[in-house]
Amino acid sequence: MKISFWSIGKNHEPYIKAGVEDFTNRISKYYPVEWSIIPLPKNSGMLSEMDLKKKEGEIVLDWLQKDDYLIALDERGKQLSSEGLADFIQKRANESTRNLIFLIGGAYGLDEAVLKRANFKWSLSLLVFPHQLVRLILAEQVYRACSINRNEKYHHS
């Protein structure tokens, strides 16, 4: 199974980049892993919130392959504990999922068409986090889940 992190927006900010790279490298000991930054549509500043989400959604849906397992990060999604995420990832591996994609939406979230395509909608928290910080939290939590599945010492419950 390959783990892919997709994020709509700009490249990692310097204050986030080192942490994201560190946890991504750690995940690579368990699964092939990569980040894809989906660029904002052209003239995005001139689009309404709804039109921007729609354009971003079209790009995401165009990038997806039929068999990709899409996890949409969405504030209305299901919340998981770290152990729950570990179990979720292990189940996808056991099902021989080829590509597990975690998608972070743009500034206004994800278009309804993307949410309908998603295999799972996940809420990191009831709190609102800056877009860039979500990348770091996501990478750390996926690493934590992998370490839980291997009974390693990183996670202390």
C-alpha positions in Angstrom: 0.0 0.0 0.0 1.2 3.5 -0.8 0.2 6.5 1.3 -0.3 9.8 -0.5 -0.9 13.2 1.1 -2.7 15.7 -1.1 -3.1 19.3 -0.1 -4.7 22.1 -2.1 -2.8 25.3 -1.9 0.8 26.6 -1.7 4.0 24.7 -0.9 4.8 24.0 2.7 5.8 27.1 4.7 9.3 27.0 6.0 8.2 26.7 9.7 6.2 23.5 8.7 8.4 22.0 6.1 11.0 20.4 8.4 8.4 18.7 10.5 6.4 17.4 7.6 9.6 16.1 6.0 10.7 14.4 9.2 7.4 12.6 9.8 7.1 11.7 6.1 10.6 10.1 6.2 9.5 8.2 9.3 6.4 6.9 7.6 8.5 5.7 4.7 9.9 3.0 6.9 6.4 1.4 6.9 4.9 2.4 3.5 5.9 4.2 0.3 4.7 7.8 0.9 4.5 11.0 -1.0 3.1 14.6 -0.8 1.4 16.3 -3.7 0.6 19.9 -3.5 -2.4 20.7 -5.8 -1.9 24.2 -7.1 -4.7 26.7 -6.8 -6.7 27.2 -10.0 -5.7 30.1 -12.2 -7.4 33.4 -11.2 -8.5 31.8 -7.9 -8.5 35.2 -6.3 -11.2 36.3 -8.7 -13.5 33.4 -8.0 -16.3 33.1 -5.6 -16.0 30.7 -2.7 -18.3 28.2 -4.3 -16.6 28.5 -7.8 -13.2 28.1 -6.2 -14.3 24.9 -4.4 -15.8 23.6 -7.6 -12.6 24.2 -9.6 -10.5 22.6 -6.9 -12.8 19.7 -6.8 -12.6 19.2 -10.6 -8.8 19.1 -10.3 -8.9 16.5 -7.4 -11.4 14.3 -9.2 -9.3 14.5 -12.4 -6.2 13.4 -10.4 -7.9 10.4 -8.7 -7.8 6.9 -10.1 -10.7 4.6 -9.9 -9.2 2.3 -7.2 -7.8 5.1 -5.0 -9.1 5.0 -1.4 -9.8 8.7 -0.7 -9.9 10.0 2.9 -11.3 13.6 2.8 -10.3 15.7 5.8 -13.6 17.5 6.6 -14.8 19.2 9.8 -18.0 17.2 9.6 -16.2 13.9 9.3 -15.8 11.1 11.8 -13.3 11.6 14.6 -10.8 8.9 15.4 -8.4 8.3 18.3 -4.8 7.5 17.4 -5.5 3.8 18.0 -8.6 4.1 15.8 -6.5 5.6 13.0 -4.0 2.8 13.4 -6.7 0.3 13.1 -8.2 2.1 10.1 -4.9 2.1 8.3 -4.2 -1.5 9.1 -7.6 -2.5 7.7 -6.9 -0.7 4.5 -3.5 -2.6 4.2 -5.3 -5.9 5.0 -7.8 -5.2 2.2 -4.8 -4.7 -0.2 -5.7 -1.1 -0.8 -3.2 0.1 -3.4 -3.2 3.9 -2.8 -4.5 5.5 0.4 -4.9 9.2 -0.2 -5.4 11.7 2.6 -6.8 15.0 1.1 -6.6 18.4 2.7 -8.9 20.8 1.0 -8.4 24.4 0.2 -9.2 27.5 2.3 -13.0 26.9 2.0 -12.9 23.1 2.4 -13.8 20.5 -0.2 -16.4 20.6 -2.9 -19.5 18.4 -2.4 -18.5 16.2 -5.5 -15.2 15.3 -3.8 -16.9 14.6 -0.5 -19.3 12.2 -2.3 -16.4 10.5 -4.0 -14.5 10.1 -0.7 -14.4 6.6 0.8 -14.1 8.1 4.3 -14.5 11.6 5.8 -12.3 12.3 8.7 -12.3 15.2 11.2 -9.0 15.8 12.9 -10.6 17.8 15.7 -13.5 20.0 16.6 -10.9 22.8 16.7 -10.0 24.8 13.6 -6.3 24.7 12.6 -4.3 26.7 10.1 -4.2 24.9 6.7 -0.4 24.5 6.9 -0.5 23.1 10.5 -3.0 20.5 9.4 -0.2 19.0 7.1 2.1 18.6 10.1 -0.6 17.2 12.4 -1.7 14.7 9.6 1.8 13.5 9.0 2.5 13.1 12.7 -0.7 11.2 13.3 -0.2 8.8 10.4 3.3 8.1 11.7 1.9 7.6 15.2 -0.6 5.1 13.7 2.1 3.2 11.9 4.2 3.0 15.1 1.1 1.8 17.1 0.6 -1.0 14.5 4.2 -2.1 15.0 4.0 -1.9 18.8 6.8 0.6 18.9 7.5 3.0 21.7 6.6 6.4 20.1 3.0 6.2 21.3 2.3 6.2 25.0 -1.3 5.4 25.8 
